[in-house]
Amino acid sequence: MPGTTTTYRRDGAHLFYYILTVLLATPWLLAIPLDNGIIGEPELECGPVSIALTFATLNSFHGHVYVKGRFEEPGCRSDGTGEKSAGLTLPFSTCGILRERSLSPRGIFASATIIITFHPYFLTKVDRAFNVKCFYMEADKVYHHTISTFIPAGNNNSNNINMATVIMTLTTPMSW
């Protein structure tokens, strides 16, 4: 009815049932059953221009493989197609792959954190993160170059060099 207000009474019994409902419903809301996982260890391939991570799963994979913090960037994510294996190939110039020079041993480390989620929308307890790192050793570089020296042609008579002559005279100032 217009002009009337309805008030709800919150006594101890209502509060108790509210809390009980939340506590009983929470495990079902948070626990997303997912019978999947990675079989063995993922395989890392350190290629000449990219890093590739592939893995096999217990059941068909419908989740995502992506670089941490780069889910929305093109080329930084691979979506599951229902196969029992998945992976992601990352060219060095994309997806924030960290390149770090090493002096001992001489070379370059290329690394990234790759996230594997098994559900297309939710995080689950079987999701994994891998910090992948490839090392590319610098080839030893030895340069060979021949340098020749010569004495230019000209007067090469070093026996007839005269010593310098110094003449010093003292004079007194003139008085006027």
Secondary structure as UniProt FT lines:
FT   TURN            2..3
FT   HELIX           12..30
FT   STRAND          38..46
FT   STRAND          50..57
FT   STRAND          64..67
FT   TURN            68..69
FT   TURN            71..72
FT   TURN            74..75
FT   STRAND          77..79
FT   STRAND          85..91
FT   TURN            92..93
FT   TURN            95..96
FT   STRAND          98..103
FT   TURN            104..105
FT   STRAND          106..117
FT   TURN            125..126
FT   STRAND          128..137
FT   HELIX           158..160
//
